[in-house]
Amino acid sequence: MKRTVILTFTMLLVAAFLSGCGVKQLKTSVTVEAGDELNLKATEILDIKESEASNVTFDVSDVDTNTVGTYEAVATYNKKEYK
C-alpha cells in the first residue's frame, strides 16, 4: 500500500486577489508520495507565464514529506502572503 502525503494550499483570499489581476489558481492541493522530495512549480499552481514564476515563493517549512498527513503551505505572490 502506498503512503501519501497531501499538501493543501489554503489560499482563501488568493482567488479574489488573483482574479482581479487576471491570474487563475490552477490547483489548491498537491499530492506527494511519502518520502518523495517536494518540488512545487508556480506555473502548475497559478495560471501565470514562466517569466512571472520568479515572483511566487512557497513557505513549506511546516511540511514533512516523510510523515503522512495534510499540511498547509504559504504562497507569496507580488510581496503578499496567502495562507
C-alpha positions in Angstrom: 0.0 0.0 0.0 1.3 3.4 -0.9 1.5 6.1 1.7 0.6 9.5 0.6 1.2 13.0 1.9 -1.3 15.6 0.9 -0.2 19.2 0.8 -3.1 21.7 0.8 -2.7 25.3 -0.2 -5.3 27.2 1.7 -5.5 30.4 -0.1 -8.9 31.9 0.8 -8.0 35.4 -0.3 -5.8 34.5 -3.2 -8.7 33.7 -5.6 -10.3 37.1 -5.1 -6.9 38.9 -5.4 -5.7 36.9 -8.4 -8.9 37.1 -10.3 -8.6 40.9 -10.2 -5.2 40.5 -11.7 -6.4 38.1 -14.4 -4.5 35.2 -12.7 -6.4 32.0 -12.1 -5.5 29.4 -9.5 -5.0 26.1 -11.2 -4.5 23.8 -8.1 -5.5 24.0 -4.4 -3.7 20.9 -3.4 -0.7 18.7 -4.4 -0.3 15.0 -3.5 3.2 13.7 -2.8 4.2 10.1 -2.1 5.6 9.8 1.5 9.4 10.1 1.3 9.5 11.9 -2.0 11.0 15.3 -2.5 8.6 18.2 -2.7 9.0 20.1 -5.9 6.5 22.9 -6.4 6.3 24.9 -9.6 4.5 28.2 -9.6 3.2 27.7 -13.1 1.5 24.5 -12.1 -0.3 26.2 -9.2 -1.1 29.6 -10.8 -2.0 30.4 -14.4 1.0 32.7 -14.9 3.7 32.9 -17.5 7.1 31.3 -16.8 8.6 34.8 -16.7 6.3 35.7 -13.8 7.1 32.5 -11.8 10.0 34.1 -10.0 7.5 36.4 -8.2 6.0 33.4 -6.5 7.6 31.8 -3.4 6.3 28.9 -1.2 6.9 28.5 2.5 6.7 24.8 3.1 8.7 24.8 6.3 5.9 23.0 8.2 5.7 20.2 5.6 7.2 16.8 6.5 7.0 14.6 3.4 8.2 11.6 5.5 5.0 11.7 7.6 1.6 11.0 6.1 -0.8 13.9 6.6 -2.2 17.1 5.3 -0.1 20.2 5.6 -0.6 23.9 4.9 1.7 26.0 2.8 2.0 29.7 2.4 2.3 31.2 -1.1 3.7 34.6 -1.6 2.9 36.5 -4.8 3.9 40.1 -5.5 5.1 40.5 -1.9 1.7 39.4 -0.4 1.3 36.3 1.7 -1.7 34.0 1.4 -2.4 31.2 3.9 
